[in-house]
Amino acid sequence: MEKIAIIGAGLMGHGLAAVFANGGHDVTITDPFPEVLTSAKERIAATLKSIGWDDRAVAGITPHATLKDAVKDADIVIEAAPEKLPLKQDIFAELDSLARPDALLCSNTSVIPIGLIAARVGSKHRVLGTHWWNPPYLIPLVEVIQADGTDPANVTRMIDLLTRIGKVAVHVKKDVPGFVGNRMQHALWREAIALVDAGVCDAETVDLVVKNSFGRRLAVLGPLENADLVGTDLTLDIQSNVLPHLDRSTEPTPTLKAMVKDGKLGFKTNRGFMSWTDDQKAALRAKVTEHLKHLNQILRG
Ligand SMILES: NC(=O)c1ccc[n+]([C@@H]2O[C@H](COP(=O)([O-])OP(=O)(O)OC[C@H]3O[C@@H](n4cnc5c(N)ncnc54)[C@H](O)[C@@H]3O)[C@@H](O)[C@H]2O)c1
């Protein structure tokens, strides 16, 4: 069993703590906001219960007010602090001196290259990315990202650990922004927003199309399996015709920027691409959770 330190007790950090504690590992967790830290164990217990896991696992989790105390005995440190590069760089610079020399230092960043986050770390051989997906206790995948200086043995060590706690861990061999999953996800989101911007259809229609077409297959048929299934010759013909017309913007659209500027932040403010009541938000969250639980049951093994 390894000692795991989680940095940041927010949405992802508390979920990661739940998964490792459920796997029998000792977990420490820290967060600079006292109210977040003091509520962490309660939130983790509630999460464990909500997915039918034994909430007594929370006994293996120890909150610490300082980074130093949280990481001093850790074998593995996973940072799940906000997606701000300077903040993550500061944390990693501190971890380099505070953590044991043999401890692995991992970031759960969604898209930022690990090499940038580790810019001020001396011992780069032990730095890697571990990109989990929300909710981390229901989505199996973790992308394990090898940065320029990462020792490949540490990638193997991390993949072994993640596999032992039931995750599907994949090796991302190049430290590219967005890694594998978010590059594909945001290629889709860019096109989705561009279609609405161009007046091809409204936001509700974009989502109806995805949910009722290729979205239905994706959990059992990956895009490249699909290309083989229909034939690479057909795939070539389709791509030759359609690729020139797809959106290729290199920055977010003016529509998205205007929405954020106008406070249309989605669930946070009840207006985004669509309008949301509290009941609708709760219902959608519950539906996603039930769907993921159901998928995990039928796809296990
Ligand atoms: N939310 C998602 O769907 C998702 C999925 C995969 C990866 N991620 C990534 O995981 C990371 C955390 O995201 P989140 O959604 O949990 O955010 P969050 O805002 O819910 O949690 C971040 C936590 O970090 C704490 N924090 C702030 N400054 C800190 C510091 N200096 N040291 C330690 N903790 C600090 C905050 O108090 C907060 O509790 C981000 O890098 C994000 O991109 C998020």
The ligand as an SDF file (V2000), in Angstrom:
LIG
                    3D

 44 48  0  0  0  0  0  0  0  0999 V2000
  -13.4780   19.5920  -12.8290 N   0  0  0  0  0  0  0  0  0  0  0  0
  -13.1830   18.6970  -13.7830 C   0  0  0  0  0  0  0  0  0  0  0  0
  -14.0430   18.1760  -14.4960 O   0  0  0  0  0  0  0  0  0  0  0  0
  -11.7400   18.2750  -13.9650 C   0  0  0  0  0  0  0  0  0  0  0  0
  -11.4610   17.0740  -14.6320 C   0  0  0  0  0  0  0  0  0  0  0  0
  -10.1280   16.6680  -14.7830 C   0  0  0  0  0  0  0  0  0  0  0  0
   -9.1200   17.4820  -14.2990 C   0  0  0  0  0  0  0  0  0  0  0  0
   -9.4180   18.6580  -13.6720 N   0  0  0  0  0  0  0  0  0  0  0  0
   -8.3130   19.4730  -13.1570 C   0  0  0  0  0  0  0  0  0  0  0  0
   -8.1540   19.1960  -11.7760 O   0  0  0  0  0  0  0  0  0  0  0  0
   -7.6700   20.3770  -11.1220 C   0  0  0  0  0  0  0  0  0  0  0  0
   -8.6320   20.7630  -10.0100 C   0  0  0  0  0  0  0  0  0  0  0  0
   -9.8910   20.9990  -10.5720 O   0  0  0  0  0  0  0  0  0  0  0  0
  -11.2240   20.9990   -9.6940 P   0  0  0  0  0  0  0  0  0  0  0  0
  -12.3350   20.9480  -10.6560 O   0  0  0  0  0  0  0  0  0  0  0  0
  -11.1140   20.0000   -8.6090 O   0  0  0  0  0  0  0  0  0  0  0  0
  -11.1670   22.4700   -9.0680 O   0  0  0  0  0  0  0  0  0  0  0  0
  -11.7960   22.9710   -7.6830 P   0  0  0  0  0  0  0  0  0  0  0  0
  -11.8210   24.4510   -7.7820 O   0  0  0  0  0  0  0  0  0  0  0  0
  -13.0460   22.2500   -7.3640 O   0  0  0  0  0  0  0  0  0  0  0  0
  -10.7130   22.5200   -6.6100 O   0  0  0  0  0  0  0  0  0  0  0  0
   -9.4560   23.1100   -6.4970 C   0  0  0  0  0  0  0  0  0  0  0  0
   -9.1030   23.1500   -5.0290 C   0  0  0  0  0  0  0  0  0  0  0  0
   -7.7600   23.6270   -4.9050 O   0  0  0  0  0  0  0  0  0  0  0  0
   -7.7120   24.4620   -3.7840 C   0  0  0  0  0  0  0  0  0  0  0  0
   -6.5310   25.3370   -3.8720 N   0  0  0  0  0  0  0  0  0  0  0  0
   -6.4550   26.6390   -4.2340 C   0  0  0  0  0  0  0  0  0  0  0  0
   -5.1730   27.0520   -4.1400 N   0  0  0  0  0  0  0  0  0  0  0  0
   -4.4470   25.9860   -3.7110 C   0  0  0  0  0  0  0  0  0  0  0  0
   -3.0830   25.7990   -3.3750 C   0  0  0  0  0  0  0  0  0  0  0  0
   -2.2000   26.7700   -3.4820 N   0  0  0  0  0  0  0  0  0  0  0  0
   -2.6960   24.5850   -2.9300 N   0  0  0  0  0  0  0  0  0  0  0  0
   -3.5760   23.5690   -2.7990 C   0  0  0  0  0  0  0  0  0  0  0  0
   -4.8890   23.6950   -3.1040 N   0  0  0  0  0  0  0  0  0  0  0  0
   -5.3140   24.8830   -3.5500 C   0  0  0  0  0  0  0  0  0  0  0  0
   -9.0390   25.2120   -3.8010 C   0  0  0  0  0  0  0  0  0  0  0  0
   -9.3450   25.7330   -2.5100 O   0  0  0  0  0  0  0  0  0  0  0  0
   -9.9880   24.1170   -4.2410 C   0  0  0  0  0  0  0  0  0  0  0  0
  -10.5540   23.4330   -3.1380 O   0  0  0  0  0  0  0  0  0  0  0  0
   -7.5230   21.4380  -12.2090 C   0  0  0  0  0  0  0  0  0  0  0  0
   -6.2150   21.4280  -12.6980 O   0  0  0  0  0  0  0  0  0  0  0  0
   -8.5020   20.9610  -13.2710 C   0  0  0  0  0  0  0  0  0  0  0  0
   -8.1870   21.4610  -14.5550 O   0  0  0  0  0  0  0  0  0  0  0  0
  -10.7040   19.0590  -13.4740 C   0  0  0  0  0  0  0  0  0  0  0  0
  1  2  1  0
  2  3  2  0
  2  4  1  0
  4  5  1  0
  4 44  2  0
  5  6  2  0
  6  7  1  0
  7  8  2  0
  8  9  1  0
  8 44  1  0
  9 10  1  0
  9 42  1  0
 10 11  1  0
 11 12  1  0
 11 40  1  0
 12 13  1  0
 13 14  1  0
 14 15  2  0
 14 16  1  0
 14 17  1  0
 17 18  1  0
 18 19  2  0
 18 20  1  0
 18 21  1  0
 21 22  1  0
 22 23  1  0
 23 24  1  0
 23 38  1  0
 24 25  1  0
 25 26  1  0
 25 36  1  0
 26 27  1  0
 26 35  1  0
 27 28  2  0
 28 29  1  0
 29 30  1  0
 29 35  2  0
 30 31  1  0
 30 32  2  0
 32 33  1  0
 33 34  2  0
 34 35  1  0
 36 37  1  0
 36 38  1  0
 38 39  1  0
 40 41  1  0
 40 42  1  0
 42 43  1  0
M  CHG  2   8   1  16  -1
M  END
$$$$
